[in-house]
């Protein structure tokens, strides 16, 4: 079993797909049509992605209660939708660039990869649509789950929340594990980016306040 898969299983506590700790990685079967795009995925990137993801989780977990409450107020009351959308789009584009580098050039085009990314991060894709307060609450809930960092059912369900069109009739568990890693990498990156953006604004305001005295 590769180190990246072991790390992934530890990260999401085996997920809702029921992977066993003693389960061997399955061979890739080229006749599985639903797995086509993942035939061209380079899993060697997963080790670094999972290390980055673990570091970002620690960042979210280290948020103080006061900072998180201030973030919630900022997100709901002070940060308008167009700026939220711009932030989400910028971070989604960065995520997409990582995926482009992880797939074999010339075999999969950027449109296919973008569509795949939108499916993997379907909950973030909703944030790029029409504004709703429900989307705001959902995003705050994601960060709250990562901030608590209890590897409970909510935590596992969030990280393993792949849409049915990516999992139905999919027998290649190795590809499922790759998708879980790809999802964790993107979702936690975007949650972390939002918090870091808020912290930068707070720091700038504090510096300006200090300077003006």
Beta strands, then each sheet from edge to edge (+ up, - down):
end
